[in-house]
Amino acid sequence: MSIKTIFVAGHRGMVGSAIVRQLSADNNVKLITRSRDELNLLDQQAVFNFFTEHKIDQVYLAAAKVGGIVANNTYPAEFIYENLTIQNNIIHGAHMAGVQDLLFLGSSCIYPKLAPQPMAETALLTDTLEPTNEPYAIAKIAGIKMCESYNRQYGRNYRSVMPTNLYGENDNFHPENSHVIPALIRRFHEAKLANAEKVVAWGSGKPMREFLHVDDMAAASIYVMNLEQATYLANTEPMLSHINVGTGIDCTIRELVETVAKVVGFTGEIEFDATKPDGAPRKLMDVSRLASLGWQASIELADGLQTTYQWFLANQDSFRK
């Protein structure tokens, strides 16, 4: 088997690092990564020069500017500009250099705020987006459509994967702008250390959410990247480039909170503050297309939370502040 040269853009992020870990175990892969200091993905000429200098077979586009609700609301200009620019530079640069295979990583926020549950790929562009992260979502939608356009016009094999809520190794555990699982792990851990009597969780605990471990996401990404073209396009709309990745299973926020508390070892009281907003009642991905292609998630939520907490304990001193 010939050696594949693979570029992972965003290799230090949660998903990119997981993809690198799995690809590194393959002796038939030559990995190329670049830090921000080595290659500024916002610099078009630098990106084009990079692709000219290296003969690359596959690109995983996991680089993005990401953040929670507060960051999205505070810096909407940066979120739309930087994500559009990174995508444009890498996708077009790869095309100009003759790279045939590329995988673009998106987000479930591309779907309408009130999309039918579970959310199918066909829900894209059928209604209005959630206002708080609209600039980021629009950038990701543009990336999907860019992949589709290069496929249609140039015969490229550029695909997109849309993950549900992710968690795991290399997550962001910042106390103010992290997502729900790392925020809960840190809060319960600190409450345990302080011998706190109770922890207050926002909302009623009734909304339902789906969570996917990042190692499953990496495995799905590699699987989708390497599907034969005829298999990938079977039983779907011509040139449809994006595909949902999730577990197809959700749980209530109350169940999540109680499971995290158990994993961390917090034995105090858990109180839900129903005066705080719940958000959408349910967000679940329709993963039937990916299942029909032969892949499904394998990491149970409780097991994934346990390994994530162990990673948190081992890496507390190096977290991004």
N, C-alpha and C positions, 0 to 999 in steps of 0.2 A: 504494500500500500504506500502511495506517495505521501510525502510530508506536506501538510497544509500550513501555510503561513496565515495566522489569524491575528487581527488587530482588535483589541478590546478597548474602546474609548470609554473612559469613566471607570477605570479598573480599581480605583480606591473607594468607590461608593459601595453601598450595601449589595446591590445586585451585581455590579461589575466585578467586585472582589469574589463573589460566589461563583460567577462564571469562570474567572481565572483559576480558582481552586480546582474546579472540575476539569477544565481543559488541561491543566498542568499534569494531570494524571495520565494523559494520553500521549504515548510515545510518538504518535504520528502527527503531533501538532507542534509547530514552532510559534510561540507566543510573542507578540510585540505589544508593549504598553509604553505609554508616555505620561509623565507627571505634567501638571499644569505649567511648571517651570520649564520643562523640556519642550512642550508643544502647547501653545495657546490656541484652543479650539475656536476662539472668537476671531482669530487672525486668518482670514481666508487664504492669503498667499502662503502662510506657513503651513496650513493644512494641505493645500494643493502640492506644495513642495514635498511634504512628507509622503504623500501617496505616489509621487513621481519617483522618489528615492527608494521606495520599498515595493517589491512585488508581493502584493497581498491577495490572498484567495478569498478570505471571508472577513467581514466587519461586524462586530457586535456594538451597536450604538447605544451604550448605557449611560453616556454622559448627559447631564442635565442640571439645571438650577432647580432645586427642590426645596420645599418648606411647608410648614403647616398653614393654618388659616390666617394667623396673625401676619406671617411673612408675606403671604399672597395678597393680603389686603394692604399692607404697608408698601410693598415694592412691586406693584403690578407692571410697571414699565420694564424693570429688569427681568421679570419673569417671562414676559412675552418676547422681548428683544433678545436676551441671551439664549433662550431655548430655540427660537427660530434661527438665529445665527449659527449656533452649533450644528443644528440639523442640516441647514442649507450647505454649510461648508463641508461636512463629512459626506453627506449623500451625493452631492454634486462632485466633490473631489474624488470619491470612490468611482463614480461613473466615468469621469474624465480619464481616470487611470486604468479603466477596463476591468474593475472589480465586478464580478458577476453576482456574488452572493452577499447580502447585507441583511441584518436583523435590527429593526428599530424597536426600542422599548418605550411603550407609552404608559397610559394610566387609565383606570376605570372612570376617571372624572371626565373623559371624553363624551360620556353618555349624558343624555338630558337629565335634568334634576328630577323629573317625574317619570322617568323611563319605566315601562312595565317590568315587573320582577318575575323571574330572574332576567337580567339584562343580556339580550342577545346582540351579536355583532351588527345585525340589521337595524338596531335602534339608533345607530349613529346618524346625526343630523336630522332627526325627526322632530325635535322640539328644543326649547331653550335650555341653556346650561345653568349649573349652580353659579350664582353671581360671584361668590367669594373667590373662586379659583378659575374664573372664565379666561383670563389672559393665558394662564398655563395650559388650560384645556384646549384653547384655540391653537396654541403652538403645537401641541401633540396631534391634534386633528390635521394640521398642515403637514406634519411629518408623515402621517398615514397616507394622505393624498399625494404627497411627493413621491413616496414609494410606489403607489399605484400608477402614477403618471410615468415614471421612468420604466416601469414594467410594460406599460401599454405602448409607449413610444419607442423604447429602445430594446425591449425584450429582456430586461434585467430580471433578476430573481430577488427582489427586495421585499421582505416580509416584515410584519409588525406584530408584536405581542402586547396585549393589554392585561396587566396583572391586576388582581384584586388587592386588598390591603396586605402589605408585606411586613414581615418582622424577622428578626434573627440576628446572626452575627454581623457586626459592623453597623448596627442600627444607631440612630441618634438618640441618646438618652438625656439630652438637654432638658432642664427642668421647666423651661418655658415654651419651647417650640418643637417638642418631640410629638410623635403620633401616640395613639392611645396605649398600645402594648408597652413600649419602652417607658412611657410616662407612668404607667401603673406599676411596672416592675421597680422603678426607682422610688416611687412614692411608698410602696409597701415595704421595700427594703429599708428605707430611712425611718419609717414608722416602727419597724421591728427593732432597729438599733436603738431608737429613742424610747422603747417600751411604751409607745403610745397606746391609749385605750381604744381609739377608734380612728378610722380613715373615712373621709367623706368623698364619695364619688358623684360627679355631676350627672344630673338627669334622673329619669325614673328607673333606668336600667332595662326598659322594655324594648328599645330599638334592637334590630337584629343586624349583625355584621358578619362578614366572611373574612377569614384570615389565612394567608398562605405563607409557609416558611420559605425564606429566601433560597434555601438549597433546592427546594422543589421548583422554585421559579427558574433557577439556573439550569436545572435538568430539563425543564420544559423548553427553555430557550434553545438549548443545544439540540434537543430533539426536533423542534420545529425548523431550525436552520438546516438540518440535514435530511429532511424529508424529500423524497423524489418529487419533482415538480408536478408530475401527473397525479401523484397521490395527494399532494397538498391542494390542488385545484379541484379534485373530484368532489362532486355533489355540492358545489358552491357557485356563487356568482363568478363569472370570468374576471380574473385579475384582482379579486378581493384579497387585499394584502394583510388584513389584520385579523387576529384571532385571540379570543379571551383565554386567560390562564387563571385558574382558581381551583378551589376544592369542590365547589358545587354544594358545600355544606355551610350553613351559618349557625350562629348562636346568639342569644341575647347578650347585651352588655352586662347584665347582672351575672350571667353564667361566666362570662369572660373575667369579670372582676373577682368573682369568688375563686375561680381556678388560679388566677395569678396570685392571690393571697395565699392559697394553699401551697403553691409551688415555692413561694418566697419563705413561707413559714410564719406569716403574720397571723396571730391568733386572737387579735382584738375584734372589736365590733366594726361592721361595715355599714355605713349609712348612705343612702341615696338622697341627694338634694333635688327633688322634683321641681323646684323653682328655676333650675338651670335648664337651658334648652336641650332637647333630645336630638335635633337634627332629623334627617329622613327616617321614617319608621323601619325601612328595610333597604339594604343594598347587597344584592347577591348577583353573581355572574352566572350566565348560562354557559357552561363549559362543555356542552354536548358536542360541539364541532371538534374540539381537541380530543375528547374521548373517542369520537368516531375515527380519529386518526391514530389511535393506539396509545395515548398517554393519559395518565391520571396521577394526581398527587398521592404521596405515600406517607407523609409525616403528619401524625395526629397532633392536634392542637396542644394537648397536655404535654406530649413528648417534646414538641418544638419549644414550648415555653420553658421547660426544664433546661434544655441545652442553652437557650438564650440567656436564662438567668445565670447559669454557670459561666457563660462568656462574659456577662456583665460583671460578675464578681472578679474575674481574672483580669479585667481591663479597665477597672474604675479610674485608675490614675491617668489614663490616656484619652479620656472622653473629650470631645469637642465642647468647649465652654461657650 
